[in-house]
Amino acid sequence: MHPLSIAATRAGRFLLDALLPPRCLNCGEAVADPGALCPACWGRLAFLDGPLCSCCGHPFEHEAGPGALCGSCAAARPPFRRARAVLRYEEGCRELILRFKHADRTDVAPALARWMGRSGAELIEDCDLVAPVPLHWTRLLKRRYNQAVLLSQRVAEAAGRPHAPDLLKRVRPAGERGRLTRRARRQRAARAFAVNVSWRERALGRTILLIDDVYTTGATVSACAEALLDAGAAMVDVLTVARVVRPL
């Protein structure tokens, strides 16, 4: 970039910050850079960077060795190959994600996608297509945007990977799931997804990276993975912003 252009950009940034100082994405406190968290909010995040189940990414308290599986995956291996998340879904990140998901805080997406790019670098490197978990059209109409699409688009762009925003479609509505057991969630999600006809040929033999905001029981991403594998995809990995961590 030409030195004059750099100087103009910096001057514009200085003027904008003077008029509208950057605010913490979570609490609104002043921060040094746009799209950042203040030190207090950052300190409340619980990153999943320790030993994990090699399949579902559930954290272990102690190192269990390469390829170790949690009890759930050892008993019944999920249809996806690997699932990884940036954060534990708990108080430190819950409000941030809920505002992004339900309160039109789409400005949070770039920061979340950057974190996903770092935590999921290995999965992103291995994938052929990046695709979001879809919403049923009735929920999309009500919410007006699919938060998973906003994330998957940025993850794909940053990594230079093809983005398939409509690879999957939800053919059955999700319904209310807040109080459902793991088994009930899996039963409800079964056969709720299908691969769009326009993508079937391009998905054949490909490794797909599924993107979503929160991994709760794994029922939704498992149903998506089954639909993709049934349509001829080679493998499916999953990357989310956060995951619910339950006692093993």
HELIX and SHEET records of a PDB file:
HELIX    1   1 PRO A    3  LEU A   19  1                                  17    
HELIX    2   2 PRO A   39  GLY A   43  1                                   5    
HELIX    3   3 GLY A   71  ALA A   75  1                                   5    
HELIX    4   4 GLU A   91  HIS A  102  1                                  12    
HELIX    5   5 THR A  106  VAL A  108  5                                   3    
HELIX    6   6 ALA A  109  SER A  119  1                                  11    
HELIX    7   7 ALA A  121  ASP A  126  1                                   6    
HELIX    8   8 TRP A  137  ARG A  143  1                                   7    
HELIX    9   9 GLN A  147  ALA A  159  1                                  13    
HELIX   10  10 ARG A  182  ALA A  189  1                                   8    
HELIX   11  11 VAL A  197  ALA A  203  1                                   7    
HELIX   12  12 ALA A  219  ASP A  230  1                                  12    
SHEET    1   A 4 ARG A  82  ARG A  88  0                                        
SHEET    2   A 4 MET A 235  ARG A 243  1                                        
SHEET    3   A 4 THR A 207  TYR A 215  1                                        
SHEET    4   A 4 LEU A 129  PRO A 132  1                                        
SHEET    1   B 2 LEU A 168  ARG A 170  0                                        
SHEET    2   B 2 PHE A 193  VAL A 195 -1                                        
END                                                                             
